[in-house]
Amino acid sequence: MLFLHELHKVRGAEEDAFEASWRDAWMPRLAEGDDARLLWYLNQAHGAGPSYTVITITAIRDGAAWERMARRVQDGDLTALVADQDRMRHTVDAKLLVPVPWSDMQEVDLAAVPADGATHELSLYMEDTGWPSAPLGEYVEFWGRTYYPAIMDRPPGERLLDIQASFQVAHGAGHRPEAILMQKVVDHDRLLALLAHETAPQYRRPGTFMHDALAYRDQWESRLLRTSSWSPLY
């Protein structure tokens, strides 16, 4: 299974129309077939980065399904819709992702993904993207061996984050080396403490993740993203 990650720089005056286009046109059009489904529609939280930035992640059944989608956009039934979306954004940067071996999200039951635009509460995600200096496979393995259990082995009431998926860029389909964590924020108070305080010295000593990860990368980025009220996953 492939995952299409798109970063949209939306024109401010078109913010609502752009979102409506994804909710009322793009999402249901994908749901007419069995090749792909929109999973997440996320806005970069105000005060947390560039203005009017939207992240979408779409699950695609396989490479053949991706080609069919691409041809629909190029000169098929989705051409006019995407052209209209282009008018509402400055640019869009896209990359194809594959799940890392230990990610909980390997396959998606596309038929079970909602596409009716039903509304729900909002939620926050922390999307971490790393560009390792070590080989990509070693970096991904390090994440799975150290970071994943450090977060997910905690009792649910003691977690800041819930790691819902982890991806790496598919070969030839984006920047390399690069890997991504999709993490739902489950404790907003702990998030505030993380933002408002320096990392304590005991969490930067040898043997801790923050220290040992420097052997694999020192270039990474965190985005705070807020789901739309109708995002299929939230």
PATOR-49071 format. One line per 2 residues: number of its first residue (from 1); for each residue x, y, z of C-alpha. Coordinates in steps of 0.25 Angstrom, whole numbers, plus 5000, padded with zeros to 4 digits. Example, Ala and Ser with C-alpha at 12.3 -4.5 7.8 and 13.67 -1.06 7.14 Angstrom:
! residues 2
1) 5049,4982,5031 ~ 5055,4996,5029
END
This chain:
! residues 234
1) 5000,5000,5000 ~ 5005,5014,4997
3) 5001,5027,5004 ~ 5001,5040,4997
5) 5006,5052,5006 ~ 5002,5066,5000
7) 5006,5079,5006 ~ 4997,5090,5001
9) 5000,5105,5002 ~ 4986,5110,5001
11) 4982,5125,4997 ~ 4977,5131,5009
13) 4964,5136,5003 ~ 4961,5122,4998
15) 4963,5114,5011 ~ 4949,5111,5012
17) 4946,5108,4998 ~ 4959,5099,4997
19) 4954,5091,5009 ~ 4940,5090,5003
21) 4946,5085,4990 ~ 4953,5073,4997
23) 4941,5070,5006 ~ 4930,5071,4996
25) 4937,5067,4983 ~ 4951,5060,4984
27) 4948,5051,4996 ~ 4934,5046,4990
29) 4940,5044,4976 ~ 4951,5035,4981
31) 4941,5027,4989 ~ 4933,5024,4976
33) 4944,5013,4973 ~ 4953,5004,4981
35) 4967,5010,4978 ~ 4969,5021,4989
37) 4963,5028,5000 ~ 4966,5041,5007
39) 4970,5038,5021 ~ 4974,5051,5028
41) 4971,5066,5025 ~ 4980,5074,5034
43) 4982,5089,5036 ~ 4995,5094,5042
45) 4991,5100,5055 ~ 4991,5115,5056
47) 5004,5120,5062 ~ 5011,5107,5059
49) 5017,5110,5045 ~ 5014,5116,5032
51) 5000,5122,5029 ~ 4989,5114,5022
53) 4997,5101,5021 ~ 4989,5088,5019
55) 4994,5074,5020 ~ 4986,5063,5013
57) 4989,5048,5014 ~ 4983,5038,5004
59) 4984,5023,5004 ~ 4985,5017,4991
61) 4984,5002,4988 ~ 4996,4999,4980
63) 5005,5005,4969 ~ 4995,5002,4958
65) 4984,5009,4966 ~ 4994,5021,4967
67) 4996,5021,4952 ~ 4981,5021,4950
69) 4979,5033,4959 ~ 4990,5040,4953
71) 4984,5038,4939 ~ 4970,5043,4944
73) 4977,5056,4949 ~ 4985,5058,4936
75) 4975,5056,4926 ~ 4963,5049,4932
77) 4950,5052,4940 ~ 4959,5058,4951
79) 4966,5068,4942 ~ 4956,5080,4944
81) 4955,5078,4959 ~ 4970,5078,4962
83) 4971,5090,4952 ~ 4961,5098,4961
85) 4968,5094,4974 ~ 4981,5099,4967
87) 4974,5112,4966 ~ 4972,5112,4981
89) 4986,5109,4985 ~ 5000,5115,4982
91) 5007,5101,4981 ~ 5006,5087,4986
93) 5018,5078,4989 ~ 5015,5063,4989
95) 5022,5050,4992 ~ 5019,5036,4992
97) 5021,5028,5005 ~ 5022,5014,5009
99) 5020,5009,5024 ~ 5032,5005,5031
101) 5033,4990,5036 ~ 5028,4993,5050
103) 5017,5003,5047 ~ 5004,4999,5053
105) 4998,5005,5040 ~ 5002,4995,5029
107) 4989,4993,5021 ~ 4976,5001,5021
109) 4963,4995,5019 ~ 4959,5005,5008
111) 4944,5001,5008 ~ 4943,5004,5023
113) 4949,5018,5022 ~ 4937,5028,5024
115) 4935,5038,5012 ~ 4922,5044,5016
117) 4928,5057,5023 ~ 4922,5054,5036
119) 4927,5064,5047 ~ 4934,5061,5060
121) 4943,5067,5070 ~ 4956,5073,5066
123) 4969,5067,5070 ~ 4984,5071,5069
125) 4995,5063,5062 ~ 5010,5064,5064
127) 5016,5061,5050 ~ 5031,5058,5052
129) 5040,5057,5040 ~ 5054,5053,5041
131) 5066,5054,5031 ~ 5076,5044,5036
133) 5091,5045,5034 ~ 5092,5030,5037
135) 5086,5020,5026 ~ 5071,5021,5025
137) 5068,5007,5029 ~ 5077,5008,5042
139) 5070,5021,5046 ~ 5056,5014,5044
141) 5061,5002,5052 ~ 5066,5011,5063
143) 5052,5018,5064 ~ 5045,5005,5065
145) 5055,4999,5075 ~ 5055,5012,5084
147) 5045,5023,5082 ~ 5033,5014,5079
149) 5033,5006,5092 ~ 5037,5018,5100
151) 5024,5025,5095 ~ 5015,5013,5093
153) 5019,5004,5105 ~ 5014,5015,5115
155) 5000,5014,5121 ~ 4990,5022,5112
157) 4988,5032,5123 ~ 5003,5035,5124
159) 5005,5037,5109 ~ 5007,5051,5102
161) 5006,5044,5088 ~ 5000,5032,5081
163) 5008,5027,5069 ~ 4998,5024,5059
165) 5007,5022,5047 ~ 5021,5023,5042
167) 5026,5024,5028 ~ 5038,5026,5019
169) 5038,5032,5005 ~ 5037,5022,4994
171) 5049,5021,4985 ~ 5049,5031,4975
173) 5037,5038,4980 ~ 5042,5049,4989
175) 5054,5054,4997 ~ 5063,5043,5002
177) 5066,5040,5013 ~ 5054,5044,5020
179) 5044,5037,5030 ~ 5031,5042,5036
181) 5024,5039,5049 ~ 5009,5042,5050
183) 5006,5044,5065 ~ 4992,5048,5071
185) 4994,5058,5083 ~ 4986,5051,5094
187) 4990,5060,5106 ~ 4989,5075,5103
189) 4995,5079,5117 ~ 5007,5070,5114
191) 5009,5077,5100 ~ 5008,5091,5107
193) 5019,5086,5117 ~ 5028,5081,5105
195) 5027,5094,5098 ~ 5029,5103,5110
197) 5041,5097,5117 ~ 5055,5092,5113
199) 5058,5078,5112 ~ 5063,5074,5126
201) 5077,5069,5126 ~ 5074,5055,5131
203) 5067,5053,5117 ~ 5079,5057,5109
205) 5089,5048,5116 ~ 5096,5036,5108
207) 5086,5025,5108 ~ 5074,5034,5106
209) 5066,5035,5093 ~ 5070,5050,5091
211) 5085,5047,5093 ~ 5086,5034,5085
213) 5077,5039,5073 ~ 5088,5049,5070
215) 5097,5037,5065 ~ 5086,5036,5054
217) 5081,5050,5051 ~ 5081,5064,5056
219) 5072,5070,5045 ~ 5057,5068,5048
221) 5044,5076,5048 ~ 5031,5075,5056
223) 5018,5081,5051 ~ 5006,5083,5060
225) 4994,5080,5051 ~ 4979,5081,5055
227) 4969,5072,5048 ~ 4957,5077,5041
229) 4944,5074,5047 ~ 4941,5064,5036
231) 4955,5058,5034 ~ 4952,5043,5032
233) 4963,5040,5042 ~ 4965,5048,5054
END
